[in-house]
Amino acid sequence: MWRLNRYQWTVLFAAWLGWGFDIFDGLLFNYVAPNCVPTLLHLTIGTPEAKSATLYWTGLLTSVLLIGWAVGGVIFGQLADRIGRSKTLLLTMLLYALGTASCAFAPNIWVLILFRLVASLGIGGEWAAGASMVAEVMPEKARVEAGALLYTSASAGLFLATYVNYQIAGVVFAGSPETSWRYVFLCGLIPAAAAFLMRLFVKEPERWQNVAATAAPPKLSELFNRKNFPLTRSGFLMALTALLTWWSCNAFIPVVATGLARTAATAQGLNEAGILSLIEQWKVVASNSFNLGGLIGTLLTIPAAKYLGRKKMFTIYFLLSGASILATFGLPLAPETRLYMYFGIGLSVFGVFGSFTYYLPELFPTRLRATGAGFCYNIGRIIAAAGPFIVGRIASQGTNSAIQTLFWVGFVPLIGLAFIPWVIETKGQALAD
């Protein structure tokens, strides 16, 4: 990696910023949901009705996000193969920045859903353009490392979202939960500035320019012909398993932390100000545990993929994912201990995503790369959208119900092991033109 030239580092950093801010904007709602949802529904924050509504609407809004994410991933994946990687990256970053910031002005829950849907189209489209651009610019020997480093921006985005929410909702506007969430959403504009700066320094990959000049525009149907279908199936099934697990767990981290903190605070006899303070602190503990585990897990995909191969890597990560979820939500643990157990979930459930930034671009030739990677990585979100909705609907019965429901999510990656025989091994193969 240290042999990369200045421009290759610039490309990697541009894509890193794009995906990091993508995650930052995508998950801001999860942090503000306990304050945002009751306010828009005219419920008193902290009441049983508000907690039940928050769980339900968190699941529903996350499902809407995933559906929009899937549609955006397919549309902008094809667009990236037609007009270029850097142009598509700019468009998608502007779209999700404006959509997220608009949420700050939502007068009701339905307008919030509309703005989240707009943002989700850009959020879904950014990944394929960035991952394809990095894969095509990097030298072969550094492609796996560069792909994994690209995905570390997801942890950075989550850390930033956690920090921004804590500073705004937990410090600056600690006594105004009814309005603090609007200022958190306004921070979604930050990626717009980064997008314009990125456009000044990043050009289209030469590999893509050479192919685009002579090849016919890609068609989505090509992913399902006899030659490409095994590749599409491999990428889709691995991404689907990971997506179902990740979103069913991650979407409810702030909500679960809020419920556990409120229960603990009530037992300690804290006043309302103390309860709100503990809630924000526990959100940070749970989120940072998950993020730190995800960062380490992402980097560990490098030796796993390079020395063990992609098949064995997915097998190990899915086994660890199931074990960590079952332990976190199945063992009789103290509330605060359960928060720190999110580290193991992050290490496995979050960490495996570090492989998709290099594995999916490896599967497809240049003219189909963004289309194929975007389809495999994103279309499964339509199916994955059912996970948060079902979990949220059941969990709306209370915090204990949420923990019991999340326990069953641990079987998803274990079931996903049945798809391993269909995984196409790409270890040691050069990127196809």
N, C-alpha and C positions, 0 to 999 in steps of 0.2 A: 504493500500500500504506500510506503514512503517513496516509491519510485514514480508515483503519479506526478504529472506535470501540473502547472498552476491552473490551466484551463480545466483539466479533469477534476481537480479539487473544487473549482468554481461550480461546475455542473453538479457535482455531488452535493455541495452545500445548498445550491438553489433548490434541488429536489428535496433535500432534507428539510429546508424551511417550508416548502409547499406542503409536505406530508405532516410535519409537526403542527403547523397552523390548521391543517385539515382536522386533525384529531382534537386540537384545542377548541375550534369552533363547534365540532360535532358533539362534544361531550359537555359543553357549558350548561346545557339544560339539566343534565343529571344532577349537577351541583345545586342549582337554584330551585329545582322542582319542589322541595318542601316549603318554600316561601312563595314561589311563582304560582303554582297550581291553586292553592287555597285562595290567594288574592284574586285571581281571575274568576274563580267560582264563587267569590264573596263568602268564603268560609273563614272562621277564625283559625289562624295558624296555631298548630299544636293540639287541637281538639281531635278526638277519635274520628270524627267525620272528615277532618282535613287530612289525617294520616291515611285513612282508607282511600280517599279520593286521590291523594298523591301517588300511592302505589298503583292504582288503576290507570291514571293518566300517564304516569311515567312509562308503564308498559305499552300503552296505546301510542304515545308520541314517539317512543323508541321504534316501534314497529313501522310507523309512518316514515320515520327517518330512514330505516333500512330499505323500505320499498323505493323511496326516492333515490337513495344511494345506489340501488341496483339499476334503476332506469338510467341514472346519470352515468354510471360506470359503463354501460353498454353503449349509450349514445356518444359519449365523449371518447371512449376507447376507439370506436370507428373513426371519429373525427381526428384523433391524433394520428391515425394511419393515413388520413387523407390530407390534412393541412399542416401537420407537423407536431412534434412533441412540445416545444417551448411555447408555441402559440396557444395550444390547448391548455397547458399549465397555467398561463396567464389568465385565460378566460375563466377557468374553473375556480381559481383563487379569488378573483373578483366576485364571482357569483356567490360563493359560500360566505365571503366576508360581508357582502351587502345583505344577504338573506339573514345571517345571524344578527347583525346589528339592528335590522328592522324589527326583530323580536322584542327589542326594548320598548317599542311603541305599541305593542299589541294591546287592544282594549278588552279582548276576551279570549277565551281558550281556542276558539275556532280560527281567529286571525293568527294566533300563535302557531297553530298547526300549518296554516298556509305559508307563513314565513319560514318555518322549519322545513317544509317541503321544497321551497325554492333553494334554501341552503343545501339541502341534501343532494340535489342534482349536481352542484359543484363539488361537494365533498366526495361523491362517488366517482366523478370524472377525473379528479386530480391524480389518483394513484397510478392508473395505467400509463398516463403520459410521463409521469416522473420516473416510474420503475423502468419503462422502456428506454427512456433517454439515458439513464445511468447505465443500463446493461449495454447499450450500443456505443457509449463513449469510453467505457472502462476497458483496459487490457484484459485478456482472458484470465491471466493468473490472479487478477485482483477482483474479478467480478463477484465472487461469493462474498468476500469481505466488504466490498462496496455496497452490495445489496443489503447485508445485515446492518452495516453502519447507517444506511438510509433509513432503516426501520427504527433505529434508536430514537429518531425524532418523535416517534409516537410517545415514548416515555417522557421526552422533553415537553411535548404538547400537553400531556396529562399533568406533569409537574406544574407547568405554567397555569393551566386551568385551576388546579388546586390552590396555587398561590394567589392568583387573581381573585378567586372567589373568597378566600380567607381574608385577604386584605380589605376587600370591599364589604362583604357581608359580615365578616367577623370582627373587623376593626373600625373602618371608617364609618360604616352605616350599621354598626352592631345593634343599635336600638331601633332601626327602621327596616325590619325584614320585609315589610309590604312594598318597599320601593328599591331596596338594595339590589334585587335581582335584575332590575332594568339597567343599572349601571354595569353589571357583569356582562350582560348581553352586548352593550355598547362596545366593549373591548373586542368584540368580534371583528371590528373594522381594522385591527392591527395588520392582518395579512394583506390588505389592499396595498398598503405602502410597500411591503416586502415584494409584492408581485411586480410593481413598477420598477423597483430597483433590479430585480432579477432579469427583467426583459432587456435591460441595458447591456448585460454581460453574457447572456447565454444565447447561442445560435442553435440551429437544427443540427442533429448528428449527421456526419457525412455518410454513414452507412444507410441511414433512412433516405437522404437526398438522392443517393445513387440509385436506390431501388425505386423510389417514388417517381423518378424521372422516366422510367421505362415500363414499370409494372402497371397492370390494371388495378383500379381501386378495389380494396378488399370488400368482400361480401360476408355478412354474418353467417350465411348458409354454408360457407366453406368450412366452418368449424366442425360440421357434422358429416363431411364426406368420408369416404372409407379411409383415406390417408390420415386425416386430422382428428377423427372422432376419438381414437384412443388417447390422444394428447388432451383433448378437451375434457374427456371423462376423468382422467387422472387429476388434472388441476381442479376441476369442479368438485369432485368428491372430497379431496383433502381440504379445500377452502370451506366447503359447506360444513364439514364436521367442526372445524375450528371456529367458524362464525357462529354456529348454533351455541357452542359452549361459551365463547367469549361474551356474546351479547346477553345471554341469559344470566350471566354472572355480573358483568361489569356495570350494566345499566342500573343495578340496584345497590351498588356499593354505598353511595351517599344516603340512600333511603334506609338501608339496613343499619348503617352507622348512626343515623338519626334516631331510629327506634331504640337501638341498644343504649345510646347515650341518654335519651329521655327516661328510659326505665331506670338506669343507674343513678341519674340525677335526682329522680323522684325518691328513690330509696335513700339517698343521702340527705334529703330534705332541702335541696337547693331552691332558691327563688327563681323566677322566670328568667332574669338576666343571667344567672348562673347556669341554668339549663341551656339557654341559647349559646352561651360561651362553650360549654362542654360539647354540645352538638357539633359546632364548627371545628373544635379541636379533634374530635373523634373522626370526623370526615377526613381531615388531613392525615391522621394516622392510618386509616384504612386505605385511602387512596395512594399514599406514598409507599405503603407496604406493597401494594399491588404493582405500582409503577416501578419500584426498585427491583422487584422480582422479574418484571417484564424486561427491564433493561439488561439484566444479567442473562436471562433466558434467551433474549435476542442474540446477544454476542456468542452464547454457547452453541447456537445453530451453526456457526462457522466451522469449528472442529468436527461437530457431529456430521455435517453434510460432506465435508471434504475427506474425512477419514473413514466414516461408516457408510456414507451414501445416503441418498434421500429417503429410500424406503425405511431403513433402520432408524433414521432420524425421526420420521413421522411416528413410527411405532413407539419409540421411547417417550416422545412428548405427549402422545395421546394416553399412554399408560400413566404417566405422571400427572396429567390433567385430571383423570378420573380419580386417582388416589388423593390428590390434594383437595378436591371439592368434597369428596365423601368424608374426609377427615375433618375439614373445616366446619361443615354443617351437620355432621353426624355424631361427632364426639361431644360429650357433656363438658363444655368449656366455659370459663368465665367470659363475660362480655368483652372485656378488653383483650383477652387472649385471642378471641375469635377475630378481632381486628388485625392482629399481627399475622394470623394464619393466611391472610390474603397474600402474603409474600410468596408462599408456595403456589398459590393459584396463578399469580403473576408470572412466576418462573416458568410455568408450563403452558397454561392457557394463553397467556399474553406472549410468551417467548416464542412459541412456534410460528407466530406471524412474521418473525424476522426472516424466515425461509422463503416466504412467498415473493418477496421483492427480487429474488434471483431465480427461484425455481420456475415460476410461471413464465417470465420472459425467455427462459431456456427452452421451453416446450415448443415455441412457435417461430417460424421464419420472420424476417424483418417486415414484410408487407402485411403480415397478419398479427404481428407481435402485440401491439396495443389492443387490437380487437379481441384477440384470444385471451390475453392476460386480464383485460378489463371484464370480459364475460365471465371467466372462471372465478375471478376474485369477487365479483359483485353480484352476479345473478342469483347466487345462493342466498343472498340477503332477503330475497322475497320469501323463501322458505324459512330462513332464520328469523324473519319478522314475527313468526308465530310464537317463538320462544319467549321474548319479553312480554308479549301480550298475555300469554297463558300464565306465565309466572306472576305478572302483575295482577291479573284478575284473581288468582288464588291467594296471593300474598296480601291482597287488600283486606283480608280478614284479620290481619295483625302481624306484629313482628315475628312471633313464633311460627306463624304460618309461612312467612317469607323464608325463614331458615329451613323449615321442613321441606318446602318446595324446592329450594336451591340444592338441597341434598340430592334430589333425584336428577338434577342436571348433570351430576357426576357420571351418570351412566351413558351420556351422549358420546363422549370421546371413546369410551370402551366399545360401544357399538360401532363407532367409526373404524375400529381396527379391522372390521370385516372388509373394508374397502382397500386395504393395503395391497392385496394381490394385483390390483388394477393400476397401481402407481407405476408410472414410467420412470425408470432410473436414468438420470442425466449426469451422474458423476463422471468427471473426466471428459465430457463432450464439449466441443467448441460451439459458440453461439452460431446458429444457422442463419444464412443470408436468404 
